[in-house]
């Protein structure tokens, strides 16, 4: 639908390019920022893959916003009020090995900063600076690490902090001529050179070694300490240079354990006491952590070099009495290749003696490796970092008996049972653990229960499972991120369910069973999961239906209702109860899931109708069937699938209507149209916008009132719509009414709710605003108005309070190709939100019909002329 005639300014979505090499990336961008230097406060992505991008922004003195999917919710994260100074982007999917996301920002009055990638900071934190433009590309990763080559050759860095601003100005003075924007700088220092140019980020460190003392500083992967000499490292210190931010670290020391954190050149460990360092943790702070990972490994007595750890993970051993003999440390840009080198994993299972029953466990985590051992209800894994748990090992101590456990793993399924400290899951394969089962063996099983629960992506902590029950998800593609385990004496209360986000320990895609009976006939055998219930080709109509999920009641169930005329519906019944009226044929059905099943799954169904055949698939409470008096349902298929799965088949025409009307909607874009001569059963005319504009300029060939008179005189059905601007909803409704009140009782009216020039669209007040407008115009017109929106908008919010009273006029286009009227237009497999179906469907903005040579919006009204008149 045309958005407006008054101010025809469109929202400009900038297309994100995809490039395959560094040379292509170098050619991206024309260095053209917005001409007025307008700042912005959030970043939003469009398209079906927008939820694969995560965004974090920083504005003024505020902290970084949480990582958020790159859709319209980002406006709420930043509150839409304070100009953005810095931005970070990253890909949210588990596997980002194929693509990287690269980006740069334009700072008002200074120009383009350098490119960065994959979560690095782009922007400037000096006072008064704002970001006024952004460029983004997806870069296909190649074997030659071309992205790293490109980024390492940048003339400017992507980030300027308030603590390095002065140095940045001096260091970049020589590059000023390279940027046409630098000559217009309003006091903002130019960006600090990248690590490949004037300044190189590095880490330096030294070790205090038995019989040697403090060694000299080494840096960037060199060895501090000794190998092959049997000498213990007793203390260490670390520092970083060439990067804003710092480094902190701590040591696990003989007879002491973990010390407190030290930072930026301070000593950790001990000197003069003859105590060995046994393990080490290191992490970056400040802006350094936004752009770099710190990798490190230790050379351990009787083990040799360990595998590389990073960003706070433990390297070394604890509880095993083994000394660290040497250490190596590296700073690595987020997008660069990680250091290579085989080595042993961090070992934590100690040969300890426990006087009381204890369960101990450790987790192998994505990008971290093996964490330290923990026990008795403590968390293993991570929370809030979107990292998958890949492997576990578990044992019990202080009791007679043992423990066995198994993991459900991505692309593998349930593995075999493991026992007493062996590894369940995978290492080095990048596969997520999705579910877990644990049970005790031997004597301990008669005296204790083992409880365990998991933290799952997009869900959170689930309920406690026990004694072999499943904890996690199966078939949903969600990762386990953390786990807790606890031994509880039989008869004692279960562990606390604090922080639980789900009241059940596991979720899976349930099986559905269902049965039908013909009118006056017996029930057929129960079928399941997409099988046909009923008959085809025998002219036998279905009279009753029942359905049930194969899941526990705590997980969810299924609701369903039936109609014998396609319009009036029976009461909702659930979980195996019969639906239908004895002796009457069914014309339509609705099915919907309940509980957790509804949150994670869709129920799909389609029906076979007499004289028509199989209709299209629909789902989740939408109508399937017909209202045609001579037809009825003869068979049905039902299947439950995970959300985001494809439809089981064609979704075209899940419901067959008695009558259909073809029509158009027009505004000033159709100036000069002969509404009496154009081929249409009905015509919607734009009447007003906001509280200031009427679609009326006779000298230019458009006048809503004159059009209305001709439409009615030609015998066509008339409709008016109002384009919302998000002002006072009552005043906008009254302005609309004043313009069209002469046609009261002779026209259907509608509210047009779109994004352009609508200051409340997408703010969260959408439903409330529209409800107030519709209530007021309904009161004034003494009729039932419609609400117009795109199909995607129907699912932005819960429109239930509107849908119960006001029909839907929905818009969705299969393409921009020219088309004539269609009786069965395409729609995708997603629902219409709170509406079971639309009353009017706008399916093209490039329609062509007889009587007019230009483009027209084409609409389909699902009903008769009498149905239309009933809305007036």
C-alpha positions in Angstrom: 0.0 0.0 0.0 1.4 3.5 -0.8 2.7 4.8 2.5 1.9 8.5 2.1 1.5 11.2 -0.5 2.5 14.1 1.7 6.1 13.3 2.5 7.3 10.5 0.3 10.5 9.7 2.2 11.3 6.1 2.4 13.4 4.2 5.0 16.6 3.4 3.3 17.8 -0.2 4.0 21.4 -0.5 3.0 22.2 -3.8 1.4 24.9 -5.9 3.1 27.4 -7.0 0.5 29.0 -10.5 0.4 32.5 -10.7 -0.8 34.8 -13.7 -1.5 38.3 -12.2 -1.1 40.3 -9.4 0.5 40.6 -7.6 -2.8 36.9 -7.4 -3.2 36.5 -6.2 0.4 39.1 -3.5 -0.3 36.8 -2.2 -3.1 33.7 -2.0 -0.9 32.4 1.4 0.0 32.5 4.8 -1.7 33.5 6.8 1.4 30.2 8.6 1.2 28.5 9.3 4.6 25.1 10.7 5.2 25.2 14.3 3.9 23.8 15.9 7.1 25.9 13.8 9.5 22.8 12.6 11.3 23.7 10.3 14.3 21.9 7.1 15.1 21.3 5.1 18.2 20.8 1.5 17.1 21.5 -0.9 14.3 18.8 -3.0 12.7 19.1 -5.7 10.0 16.4 -6.9 7.6 15.9 -10.2 5.8 15.2 -13.7 6.9 18.7 -14.2 8.4 18.7 -11.1 10.6 18.6 -13.3 13.7 22.0 -14.7 12.8 23.6 -11.3 13.5 24.1 -10.0 17.1 24.6 -6.3 17.9 26.0 -4.5 20.9 26.2 -0.7 21.1 27.7 1.9 23.4 26.3 5.4 23.8 27.8 8.2 25.9 28.8 7.2 29.4 26.5 4.1 29.4 27.8 0.6 29.5 27.8 -1.7 26.5 24.3 -3.0 25.7 23.8 -6.7 25.9 24.4 -8.7 22.8 21.0 -8.7 21.0 19.7 -10.2 17.7 20.0 -7.7 14.9 16.3 -6.9 14.5 14.0 -4.1 15.7 14.5 -5.1 19.3 17.9 -3.3 19.1 16.0 0.0 19.3 14.8 -1.0 22.7 18.2 -2.0 23.9 19.7 1.4 23.3 16.4 3.2 24.2 16.6 5.1 20.9 17.6 8.4 22.6 21.4 8.7 23.0 23.6 8.8 19.9 25.8 5.8 19.3 29.6 6.2 19.8 30.7 2.5 19.3 29.3 -0.7 17.9 30.2 -4.4 17.8 28.8 -7.0 15.4 29.2 -10.7 15.4 27.6 -13.8 13.9 25.4 -15.6 16.4 25.4 -19.1 14.9 27.4 -21.9 16.4 29.5 -22.4 13.3 31.0 -19.3 11.8 33.8 -21.1 10.0 32.4 -20.2 6.5 31.8 -16.4 6.9 33.1 -13.5 8.9 31.3 -10.2 9.4 33.4 -7.1 8.8 32.4 -3.5 9.3 33.5 0.1 9.8 32.0 3.3 11.0 32.0 6.9 9.9 32.5 9.4 12.8 30.8 12.8 12.3 33.4 15.5 11.5 36.3 13.0 11.3 35.6 10.5 8.6 35.8 6.7 8.2 37.7 4.7 10.7 39.3 1.4 9.8 37.6 -1.9 9.1 37.3 -4.5 11.9 35.6 -7.9 12.2 33.8 -10.4 14.4 33.0 -8.6 17.6 35.7 -6.0 17.6 35.0 -2.4 18.7 34.3 0.2 15.9 33.8 3.8 17.0 35.2 6.6 19.1 34.7 7.4 22.8 36.1 10.9 22.9 33.6 13.6 24.1 31.0 14.8 21.7 31.7 12.2 18.9 28.9 10.3 17.3 28.7 7.6 14.6 26.7 8.7 11.6 27.3 5.9 9.1 28.1 2.2 9.0 29.2 -0.2 6.3 28.9 -4.0 6.7 30.0 -7.0 4.6 30.0 -10.7 4.9 33.4 -12.1 4.0 33.7 -15.7 2.9 36.6 -17.2 4.7 39.3 -18.6 2.4 42.2 -21.0 2.9 44.6 -18.1 2.5 43.1 -16.2 5.5 42.4 -13.3 3.2 40.3 -11.4 5.8 43.3 -11.3 8.2 45.5 -10.0 5.3 43.1 -7.2 4.6 42.5 -6.1 8.1 46.3 -6.1 8.9 46.8 -3.5 6.2 44.4 -0.9 7.4 45.7 2.7 7.6 43.4 3.5 10.5 42.2 1.5 13.4 38.5 0.9 14.0 38.5 2.3 17.5 39.6 5.5 19.2 39.4 5.5 23.0 39.5 8.6 25.2 42.8 7.4 26.7 44.7 7.2 23.4 43.2 10.2 21.6 46.2 12.4 21.8 48.6 9.9 20.5 46.2 9.0 17.8 46.2 12.5 16.4 50.0 12.6 16.1 50.4 9.1 14.8 47.8 9.6 12.0 48.9 13.0 10.9 50.8 11.5 8.0 47.6 9.8 6.8 45.4 12.9 6.8 45.7 13.3 3.0 44.3 9.9 2.4 40.9 10.8 3.7 38.8 13.6 2.2 36.9 13.8 5.6 40.0 14.4 7.6 40.2 18.0 6.4 36.8 18.7 8.0 37.7 17.4 11.4 36.0 19.3 14.2 38.6 18.5 16.9 38.2 14.7 16.9 41.6 13.0 16.7 42.2 10.7 13.8 42.1 7.0 14.5 45.0 5.3 16.2 47.0 3.2 13.7 46.2 -0.5 13.6 48.4 -3.2 15.0 50.0 -3.7 11.6 51.1 -0.1 11.2 52.8 2.3 13.7 51.9 0.4 16.9 51.9 -3.4 17.4 49.9 -5.0 20.2 52.1 -7.4 22.2 52.3 -9.2 25.4 55.5 -9.5 27.5 56.1 -11.7 30.5 58.8 -13.2 32.7 59.2 -16.1 35.1 60.9 -16.6 38.5 62.5 -20.0 38.2 63.9 -22.3 40.9 67.7 -21.9 41.3 67.7 -19.0 38.7 65.4 -16.3 40.0 63.8 -13.7 37.7 64.5 -14.2 34.1 64.5 -11.4 31.4 61.2 -10.5 29.8 60.2 -12.4 26.7 57.2 -11.7 24.4 54.7 -13.0 21.9 54.9 -16.8 22.1 58.5 -17.0 23.4 59.2 -19.4 26.3 59.5 -18.0 29.8 60.9 -20.6 32.2 62.8 -23.8 31.3 62.1 -27.2 29.7 64.0 -30.5 30.2 65.7 -29.2 33.4 63.2 -30.2 36.1 62.9 -26.6 37.5 59.7 -25.2 38.9 58.3 -21.8 38.0 57.6 -20.0 41.3 56.3 -16.6 40.1 55.2 -14.7 37.0 54.3 -11.3 35.8 52.7 -10.1 32.6 52.0 -6.8 30.6 50.5 -5.7 27.3 51.6 -2.8 25.0 50.3 -1.2 21.9 46.6 -1.7 22.8 44.2 0.1 25.0 43.3 -2.0 28.1 45.3 -4.3 30.2 45.9 -7.9 31.4 45.2 -9.7 34.6 46.2 -13.2 35.9 46.4 -15.5 38.8 48.3 -18.6 39.8 47.5 -21.8 41.6 50.3 -22.3 44.0 51.5 -25.4 46.0 50.0 -25.4 49.5 48.1 -22.2 48.8 45.7 -22.9 45.9 44.3 -20.1 43.8 45.7 -16.7 44.7 43.9 -13.5 44.0 44.0 -11.7 40.7 47.1 -9.5 39.8 47.3 -7.1 36.9 49.7 -5.2 34.5 53.2 -6.1 35.7 52.4 -7.2 39.3 53.9 -10.5 40.5 51.8 -13.6 41.0 53.0 -16.7 42.7 55.7 -16.6 45.4 59.4 -15.9 45.7 61.8 -17.2 48.4 59.4 -19.9 49.6 60.3 -22.8 47.3 56.6 -23.2 46.2 55.7 -24.3 42.7 53.2 -22.7 40.4 50.8 -25.5 39.3 48.3 -23.8 37.1 47.6 -20.4 35.5 44.6 -18.3 34.3 45.1 -15.1 32.2 42.5 -12.7 30.7 42.5 -9.3 29.0 40.7 -6.2 30.3 39.3 -3.1 28.8 39.3 -2.5 25.0 42.0 -5.1 24.7 39.4 -7.8 25.5 37.1 -6.4 22.8 39.6 -6.9 20.0 42.0 -9.6 21.1 42.1 -13.1 22.7 45.0 -14.0 24.9 46.2 -17.6 24.3 48.7 -19.4 26.7 50.0 -22.8 27.5 52.2 -24.3 30.2 54.9 -26.9 30.2 54.0 -29.3 33.0 56.2 -31.8 34.9 55.7 -35.3 33.5 53.2 -34.0 30.9 55.1 -31.6 28.6 53.4 -28.7 26.8 49.6 -28.5 27.3 47.2 -27.5 24.6 46.4 -23.8 24.2 44.0 -22.2 26.7 42.5 -18.7 26.3 40.7 -15.9 28.0 40.6 -17.0 31.6 40.6 -20.8 31.1 42.9 -22.8 33.3 46.3 -24.1 31.9 48.3 -26.6 34.0 47.0 -29.0 36.7 45.4 -28.8 40.1 45.4 -31.4 42.9 48.1 -33.5 41.2 51.3 -32.0 42.7 52.8 -31.2 39.3 55.0 -28.1 38.7 54.7 -25.6 35.9 58.1 -25.4 34.3 57.5 -22.9 31.5 54.9 -20.7 29.8 54.1 -19.2 26.4 51.6 -16.4 25.8 50.2 -14.8 22.6 47.8 -12.0 21.7 45.6 -13.0 18.8 43.0 -10.8 17.0 39.5 -12.2 17.2 39.5 -12.9 13.4 42.9 -14.4 13.2 43.8 -18.1 13.2 44.4 -19.6 16.7 47.9 -20.8 17.6 48.7 -24.4 16.7 50.5 -27.0 18.8 49.5 -30.3 20.2 49.5 -30.8 23.9 47.7 -32.4 26.8 44.4 -31.0 28.0 44.3 -29.4 31.4 44.0 -32.1 34.0 42.0 -31.6 37.2 40.8 -34.9 38.5 42.9 -35.2 41.6 43.6 -38.4 43.7 41.8 -37.0 46.7 40.2 -38.8 49.6 36.6 -37.7 50.4 35.1 -38.5 53.8 31.5 -37.8 52.7 29.6 -38.9 49.5 30.6 -36.5 46.7 29.9 -36.2 43.0 32.6 -34.4 41.0 32.5 -33.4 37.4 34.2 -31.3 34.8 33.2 -29.8 31.5 34.9 -29.3 28.1 33.6 -26.0 26.7 33.7 -24.5 23.3 36.8 -22.1 22.9 37.8 -22.8 26.5 38.7 -26.5 26.7 38.6 -28.5 29.9 37.6 -26.4 32.9 38.6 -27.1 36.5 36.8 -29.9 38.3 33.8 -28.9 40.5 31.4 -30.8 42.7 28.2 -31.1 44.6 25.8 -28.7 42.9 28.3 -26.2 41.5 28.1 -25.1 37.9 30.4 -26.7 35.2 30.3 -24.9 31.9 29.4 -21.3 31.2 26.3 -19.1 31.4 25.6 -16.0 29.3 28.5 -16.6 26.9 26.7 -18.7 24.2 29.3 -21.4 24.4 28.4 -25.0 23.9 29.3 -27.7 26.3 31.1 -30.4 24.3 32.2 -33.1 26.8 31.9 -34.2 30.5 33.5 -36.6 32.8 31.9 -37.6 36.1 32.9 -39.7 39.2 31.7 -40.3 42.7 33.9 -40.5 45.8 33.5 -41.2 49.5 31.0 -44.0 48.8 31.1 -47.6 47.6 29.8 -47.8 44.1 30.1 -45.8 40.9 28.3 -43.7 38.3 27.5 -44.0 34.6 26.4 -41.4 32.2 25.8 -40.7 28.5 25.4 -37.7 26.2 23.1 -36.8 23.3 25.4 -35.1 20.8 24.8 -33.0 17.7 24.8 -35.2 14.5 25.5 -38.3 16.6 22.5 -38.8 18.9 22.7 -40.8 22.1 26.2 -42.2 22.7 27.1 -45.3 24.7 27.2 -45.2 28.5 30.5 -44.0 30.1 31.7 -44.9 33.6 33.6 -43.3 36.5 35.7 -40.5 34.9 35.7 -41.5 31.3 34.7 -38.9 28.7 31.1 -38.5 27.4 30.6 -36.2 24.4 33.3 -35.2 22.0 36.6 -33.2 21.9 37.9 -31.3 18.9 34.9 -31.9 16.7 32.9 -28.7 17.4 29.8 -30.6 18.3 27.3 -29.5 21.0 26.0 -31.6 23.8 22.3 -31.5 23.7 21.1 -33.8 26.5 22.5 -35.9 29.4 21.5 -38.9 31.4 23.2 -40.0 34.6 22.6 -42.9 37.0 24.4 -44.4 40.0 25.7 -48.0 40.1 26.6 -50.4 42.9 26.0 -49.8 46.6 25.6 -46.0 46.3 22.5 -46.5 44.1 20.6 -48.0 47.0 21.2 -45.1 49.4 21.4 -42.0 47.2 19.7 -40.4 44.2 21.7 -38.4 41.7 20.1 -35.2 40.6 21.3 -33.1 37.6 20.1 -30.2 35.5 21.3 -28.4 32.5 21.4 -24.8 31.2 20.2 -24.8 27.6 20.5 -22.1 24.9 17.4 -20.0 24.5 15.8 -21.7 27.5 18.0 -21.3 30.6 18.1 -23.6 33.6 15.7 -26.5 33.2 14.2 -28.6 36.1 16.2 -31.2 37.9 16.3 -34.7 36.5 17.3 -37.7 38.5 18.4 -41.4 38.2 18.7 -41.8 34.5 16.0 -39.3 33.3 16.8 -37.1 30.3 18.1 -33.6 31.0 18.2 -31.2 28.0 16.6 -31.3 24.6 16.4 -33.9 21.9 15.7 -32.9 18.3 15.5 -29.1 18.9 19.1 -28.3 17.9 19.9 -26.4 21.2 23.1 -26.6 23.0 23.8 -27.4 26.6 25.9 -24.6 28.1 26.2 -25.7 31.7 25.4 -28.5 34.1 24.9 -29.0 37.9 24.9 -32.3 39.7 24.2 -33.4 43.3 24.0 -36.5 45.4 20.9 -36.6 47.7 20.2 -39.2 50.3 17.1 -41.1 49.5 14.1 -39.7 51.2 15.6 -36.2 51.4 14.2 -33.2 49.4 15.3 -32.6 45.8 17.6 -29.7 45.2 16.2 -26.2 45.0 14.6 -25.2 41.6 15.8 -21.6 41.9 16.4 -19.9 38.6 14.5 -22.5 36.7 13.1 -21.3 33.3 11.4 -24.6 32.5 9.4 -26.8 34.8 10.5 -30.0 33.2 14.0 -31.5 32.8 13.8 -32.3 29.1 12.1 -31.2 25.9 11.7 -33.2 22.7 9.6 -33.2 19.5 6.6 -35.3 20.6 4.7 -37.8 18.5 1.1 -37.1 17.7 -1.7 -39.7 17.4 -5.2 -39.1 16.1 -8.3 -40.9 14.9 -11.5 -40.0 13.0 -14.9 -41.6 12.5 -17.2 -41.2 9.5 -20.7 -39.7 10.0 -22.7 -42.4 11.7 -19.8 -44.8 11.5 -17.2 -46.4 13.8 -13.9 -45.0 14.8 -11.0 -45.9 12.5 -7.7 -47.2 13.9 -5.4 -44.6 15.4 -2.7 -43.2 13.2 0.3 -41.0 13.8 2.7 -38.4 12.4 1.3 -37.4 9.0 -0.6 -40.7 8.2 -4.0 -40.4 6.7 -7.1 -40.7 8.9 -10.4 -41.0 7.1 -10.9 -41.9 3.4 -10.5 -40.5 0.0 -12.6 -41.4 -3.1 -15.4 -43.0 -1.1 -17.7 -40.0 -0.5 -17.5 -40.6 3.3 -17.5 -37.5 5.4 -15.7 -37.3 8.8 -18.0 -36.7 11.8 -15.7 -36.8 14.8 -12.0 -36.2 15.6 -9.7 -36.9 18.5 -5.9 -36.3 19.0 -3.2 -36.7 21.6 0.5 -36.1 22.1 2.9 -38.8 23.3 4.4 -36.5 25.9 3.8 -36.1 29.7 1.2 -33.6 30.7 3.8 -31.4 32.3 5.4 -30.9 28.9 2.2 -29.9 27.0 -0.7 -31.2 25.0 -3.0 -30.5 22.1 -6.2 -28.5 21.8 -8.6 -28.8 18.9 -12.1 -27.7 17.8 -14.3 -28.4 14.8 -17.0 -26.6 12.7 -19.9 -28.1 10.9 -20.5 -25.1 8.7 -17.0 -23.5 8.4 -18.1 -20.5 10.5 -19.3 -21.5 13.9 -17.0 -23.4 16.1 -17.4 -26.0 18.8 -15.8 -25.6 22.2 -12.1 -26.4 22.5 -11.3 -29.9 23.7 -7.9 -31.5 24.5 -5.8 -34.6 24.7 -7.9 -37.4 23.4 -11.4 -36.1 24.0 -13.9 -36.5 21.1 -14.8 -33.4 19.1 -17.8 -33.4 16.8 -21.6 -33.5 16.7 -23.3 -36.9 16.2 -24.7 -37.2 12.7 -23.1 -34.0 11.3 -20.2 -33.8 8.9 -17.1 -31.7 9.7 -16.3 -28.8 7.4 -13.3 -27.3 9.2 -10.8 -28.0 12.0 -8.3 -26.1 14.2 -5.5 -27.7 16.2 -2.9 -26.0 18.5 -0.3 -27.2 20.9 -0.2 -26.2 24.6 2.6 -25.8 27.2 6.2 -26.3 26.2 5.2 -28.2 23.1 3.7 -24.9 21.8 6.9 -23.0 22.6 9.2 -25.3 20.7 7.0 -27.1 18.1 4.3 -26.4 15.5 1.4 -28.7 14.7 0.7 -28.9 11.0 -2.5 -30.3 9.4 -4.4 -30.5 6.2 -7.7 -31.9 5.1 -9.2 -33.6 2.1 -12.5 -32.0 1.1 -15.2 -33.6 -1.1 -15.3 -32.2 -4.7 -12.0 -30.4 -4.1 -9.3 -32.8 -2.8 -6.4 -32.1 -0.6 -6.1 -28.5 0.5 -2.9 -26.8 1.6 -1.1 -27.4 5.0 -1.7 -24.9 7.8 -0.7 -24.8 11.5 -1.2 -23.7 15.1 -4.9 -22.9 15.3 -5.5 -21.7 11.7 -8.6 -22.8 9.8 -8.4 -25.9 7.6 -11.4 -26.9 5.6 -14.3 -25.2 3.8 -17.4 -23.1 4.2 -18.9 -24.3 0.9 -22.3 -25.8 1.7 -22.0 -28.8 -0.6 -18.5 -29.9 0.6 -17.2 -31.5 3.8 -14.0 -33.1 5.2 -13.2 -36.7 4.2 -9.7 -37.2 5.6 -7.0 -35.4 7.7 -3.3 -35.5 8.2 -1.5 -34.1 11.2 2.2 -33.9 12.1 4.3 -32.1 14.8 7.5 -30.5 13.7 10.1 -28.3 15.4 9.7 -24.6 15.0 11.6 -23.1 12.0 11.2 -26.4 10.2 9.8 -26.3 6.7 6.1 -27.1 6.0 5.3 -30.8 5.3 4.1 -29.7 1.8 2.3 -27.0 -0.1 0.6 -24.3 2.1 -1.5 -23.0 -0.8 -5.2 -22.7 0.0 -5.8 -24.4 3.4 -9.4 -23.2 3.5 -11.9 -23.0 0.6 -14.3 -20.1 0.8 -17.9 -19.8 -0.4 -17.4 -16.5 -2.1 -14.5 -14.3 -3.2 -14.5 -10.6 -4.2 -11.7 -8.9 -6.2 -10.7 -5.4 -5.5 -8.1 -2.6 -5.4 -6.9 0.1 -3.1 -5.9 3.5 -4.4 -4.3 6.8 -3.3 -2.9 9.9 -5.0 -0.4 7.6 -6.8 -3.4 6.6 -9.0 -4.3 10.2 -9.9 -6.6 10.3 -12.9 -8.0 6.7 -12.5 -11.5 6.1 -13.8 -12.8 4.2 -10.7 -16.2 3.6 -12.5 -14.5 1.9 -15.4 -11.8 -0.1 -13.7 -12.5 -3.8 -13.2 -13.1 -4.4 -9.5 -15.8 -5.6 -7.1 -14.6 -3.2 -4.4 -12.3 -0.2 -4.1 -10.5 1.0 -0.9 -9.6 4.7 -1.1 -7.1 6.5 1.1 -9.0 9.3 2.8 -6.7 10.8 5.5 -3.3 10.7 7.2 -2.5 11.8 10.8 -4.6 14.9 11.7 -3.5 17.2 8.9 -3.8 15.5 5.5 -6.7 14.6 3.2 -6.2 12.8 0.0 -7.8 15.5 -2.0 -6.3 17.6 -4.8 -8.7 17.8 -7.7 -6.3 19.8 -9.9 -3.9 16.9 -9.7 -6.5 14.3 -10.5 -7.3 12.8 -7.1 -10.1 13.4 -4.7 -11.2 10.8 -2.2 -14.8 12.1 -2.0 -15.3 12.4 -5.8 -13.9 8.9 -6.2 -16.2 7.6 -3.5 -19.3 9.0 -5.3 -18.3 7.4 -8.6 -17.5 4.0 -7.0 -20.9 3.9 -5.4 -22.7 5.1 -8.5 -21.1 2.3 -10.6 -22.4 -0.3 -8.2 -19.0 -1.2 -6.7 -18.4 -1.6 -3.0 -16.6 1.2 -1.2 -14.0 1.3 1.5 -11.9 4.1 3.1 -8.6 3.8 5.0 -6.7 6.1 7.3 -2.8 6.1 7.3 -1.6 6.3 11.0 1.1 8.6 12.1 1.2 7.6 15.7 -0.2 10.8 17.2 -3.2 10.9 19.6 -5.2 7.8 18.4 -8.6 9.3 19.4 -7.8 12.6 17.5 -6.7 10.7 14.4 -9.8 8.6 14.5 -12.0 11.7 14.8 -10.1 13.4 12.0 -10.8 10.3 9.8 -14.5 10.3 10.7 -15.0 14.0 10.0 -13.6 13.4 6.4 -15.9 10.3 5.7 -19.0 10.7 7.9 -21.1 11.5 4.8 -20.6 7.9 3.8 -21.6 6.4 7.1 -23.4 3.1 6.5 -22.2 3.0 2.9 -18.5 2.2 3.3 -16.2 -0.2 5.1 -13.4 1.6 7.0 -9.9 0.5 7.8 -6.8 1.6 9.8 -3.4 1.4 7.9 -0.6 0.5 10.4 2.8 0.7 8.7 6.3 1.8 9.6 7.0 4.8 7.4 6.1 8.2 8.9 4.6 6.4 11.9 6.5 7.4 15.0 5.0 4.7 17.2 5.5 1.7 14.9 7.7 -0.9 16.5 7.9 0.9 19.9 5.8 -1.6 21.8 2.8 0.7 22.0 1.5 -0.5 18.7 -1.3 -2.7 20.0 -2.5 -0.2 22.5 -2.6 2.6 20.0 -4.4 0.7 17.3 -7.0 -0.6 19.8 -7.9 2.9 20.9 -8.2 4.2 17.3 -10.3 1.2 16.2 -12.6 1.5 19.3 -13.2 5.2 18.6 -13.8 4.9 14.9 -16.1 1.8 15.5 -18.1 4.0 17.9 -18.4 6.9 15.5 -19.2 4.9 12.4 -21.3 2.3 14.3 -19.5 -0.4 12.2 -16.7 -2.8 12.5 -13.4 -1.4 11.1 -10.5 -3.5 9.7 -6.8 -3.1 10.5 -4.2 -3.3 7.7 -0.6 -4.5 8.3 2.0 -6.7 6.7 2.0 -10.4 7.6 5.2 -10.1 9.5 3.7 -7.3 11.7 1.0 -9.7 12.8 3.7 -11.6 14.7 5.6 -8.7 16.2 3.3 -8.5 19.2 0.3 -10.2 20.8 -2.5 -8.6 18.9 -5.1 -10.7 20.7 -7.0 -7.7 22.1 -7.4 -6.3 18.6 -8.1 -9.6 16.8 -11.0 -10.5 19.0 -13.0 -7.5 17.7 -11.5 -6.3 14.4 -10.9 -8.3 11.1 -7.5 -8.4 9.5 -6.5 -6.9 6.1 -3.0 -8.3 5.5 -0.3 -7.7 2.9 2.2 -10.2 1.6 3.7 -10.4 -1.9 5.1 -13.5 -3.6 7.1 -11.2 -5.9 7.1 -7.8 -7.7 6.1 -9.4 -11.0 3.1 -8.0 -12.8 -0.1 -10.0 -12.2 -3.8 -10.0 -12.6 -6.4 -11.0 -10.1 -5.7 -14.3 -8.3 -8.2 -16.5 -6.4 -5.6 -18.3 -4.5 -2.6 -16.1 -3.8 0.6 -17.4 -2.3 1.4 -17.0 1.4 4.2 -18.4 3.4 3.8 -21.1 6.1 3.9 -18.7 9.1 0.8 -17.8 11.0 -1.2 -14.6 11.0 -0.4 -14.0 14.7 -3.6 -13.6 16.8 -5.8 -13.9 13.7 -6.7 -17.4 12.4 -7.0 -15.9 8.9 -7.3 -12.6 7.1 -10.6 -11.2 5.8 -8.8 -9.2 3.1 -5.5 -10.2 1.5 -3.4 -7.7 -0.5 -1.1 -9.9 -2.6 0.5 -7.5 -5.2 1.5 -3.9 -5.6 2.2 -4.4 -9.3 -1.3 -5.6 -10.4 -2.8 -4.9 -13.8 -6.5 -5.0 -14.5 -8.7 -3.8 -17.3 -9.7 -0.1 -17.1 -6.3 1.2 -15.9 -2.8 0.9 -17.4 -0.7 1.6 -14.2 0.3 -0.5 -11.2 -2.4 -1.3 -8.7 -2.6 -2.9 -5.3 -4.7 -6.0 -5.7 -6.8 -7.4 -2.9 -9.0 -10.5 -2.3 -12.0 -10.3 0.1 -12.9 -13.7 1.6 -16.7 -13.3 1.6 -19.8 -12.2 -0.3 -21.3 -8.8 -1.0 -23.6 -9.4 1.9 -20.5 -10.1 4.1 -19.1 -6.7 3.0 -22.3 -4.8 3.6 -22.4 -6.3 7.1 -19.2 -4.5 8.0 -20.5 -1.1 6.9 
